[in-house]
Amino acid sequence: MPNLSIALAPVDYLILAVYFVFVLGIGWALRRYMKTSSDFFLSGRAIPAWICGLAFISANLGAQEVIGMAASGAKYGIMTSHFYWVGAIPAMVFVGIFMMPFYYGSKARSVPEYLKLRFDEKTRAFNAISFAVMTVFSSGISMHALARLLEQILGFPYDLCIAVSALIVLAYIFLGGLTSAIYNEVLQFFMIVFGFVPLVWLGLESVGGWDALVAKLNTVAASPANPAGRVFAEGAWTQSWAHMTSPDANPMGVEWFGMVMGLGFVLSFGYWCTDFLVVQRAMAADSMSAARRTPLIAAVPKMLFPALVILPGMIAIAMHHELGDFLPKDENGATDFNMTVPVMLARFCPSGLLGVGITALMASFMSGMAGNVTAFNTVWTYDLYQSYIRPGQPDRHYLRMGHIITVIGILISVACAYVAREFNNIMDMLQLVFGFVNAPLFATFLLGMFWRRATGHGAFFGLLAGTGAAALHHGLTLPAGATVGVKGGWLVGGHVLHTYPVDMAQNFWAAIFAWTGCFVVTIAVSLATRRNKTDDELRGLVYSLTPRIKEHGVPWYLQPALLGTVVLAAAVVLNLIFW
Amino acid sequence: MQLDVRLPMGMMFVIIGVILSLYGLITWSDAEMYQRSLGYNVNLWWGLFLAAFGAAMLLLARRAAIRAKRDAATPQTP
């Protein structure tokens, strides 16, 4: 196990302790407001837009993102920004302007509940069960990743890290419910930004500024010793679109169509528009206008995050190329890109600032974990427990269930963390399953919200078909150089129909097939079955049956349509600048 | 009226900012330590910034509380 050995000074521990005290203190201070299940699961729908917006982005920002995007920044350069400017912003604008009216206006208390109102129980059950399982696993994986990282870089015992992170998140959610999670996410957001800004600034200064960095990265691209192992045109690390005509022209190994359709459309919209983890934060807003603005507000920091998370990776690879040993090697002797952030922290942060950086890292993990736990306890209590197990109880009963399931959820997450530690493949397998289930979802929601003819049978079988299509695609294809199994090709024993240059490309295309399968089957089955909901029942759930929203009392500069346009325009400008 | 998030957040950043800047002052002469941050006493400067941010949050929270109290005292026109 590669050991980076960062030594923390007492001042660093002090800063970490202050952060934990406040995180727990907020939970404690909010416990007296948790009187009803609506308070606990939905924050009583009373949170202002700016708080929801920051929580929206913070819950999404698991540490996988901070660590992973820096690693990608080192491996692929500025092309990693596609995960933000193509793979997030358009979907965030879409969900805010077009989908929040249905989520918020339908008074659904969760995403599966919207599916029940719009379609039927079996569609809801499919979504609720798959989401609940995935989200609690996600939480466990975050916990595992955090513990392993702290073990590697600080030498903290793994079990202690699991126990402490589990207990802290459990405590503040148990006490203060969704509001506590949201408030802490706002805290975590600023902690992350303030923890990494000095790092980026110092890193950039040390390589000589942006232009000097570009020059160094051009050398990286032209050298056979770069992360991809072969030579590219000069701008491959510093231009995000110019080298995407073919998978061979860029280190990421994808071409623009697969990336735009797979990532930009299916995966991106599939996540931002249907994942209850983020949608829950918008549903907690204090008004329809606030709910619509939440994703738009969140899009602003999201657009700027590449500077915070990708840039350190790019700086690190430039330094690694020059110095030869800046980034450590993992147990297989390959460069360990996941160590990018810790290495940068160790290199540039003296004690004191280091404490802030480590706290920021922990904050990013914890915000992701808490997001998963609040989404899980809501879906369990309302969509599974209240719907199928013990309906018709007084609200007190469900509030108590919420508390109980929070504890159970954390315990299951801890179990998942240990499973992930045992079987390294588990993480890959889960990523796979997430992809299978998430990709078709957006087709279901799109048709549900914009086509009143879509029926319950259509939605359910469409989801099954989409998931099946993803699995089929996976069984028939393989990324280059991969062994049959978790990576694919299992249906045909390796005699695959197509070989992709990298697994990312395989994922993008799996998503495209899954979405298309779901879309086509939903339409076909809907046309072949009777409508199960009348126009009256669908009022407020479908675009054509819902009166256009007039935002009263909202000044012109806060109108969602205007904000959305501005955000999209800014994203386009960013893409052009780094073309 | 629920707890304003800017209160605990402001307090936390003021405290962390003060800790950081005090540490920066104490270690002012430790040139070796600040070699890694390119010679800048980042603890002092960033600590001051964090404390200022925290103070700004507290001020905003106070302003909102005053405004809320004033709105509650004077009846709103429907």
Interface residues (C-beta under 8 A of the other chain):
Chain A: V11 L14 I15 V18 Y19 F22 G25 I26 A29 L30 Y33 A46 I51 T179 Y183 V186 L187 F190 F194 P198 L202 E205 S206 R347 F348 C349 P350 S351 G352 L353 V356
Chain B: Q2 L3 V5 P8 M9 M11 M12 F13 I15 I16 I19 L20 Y23 G24 T27 M33 Y34 R36 S37 L38 Y40 V42 N43 W46 G47 F49 L50 F53
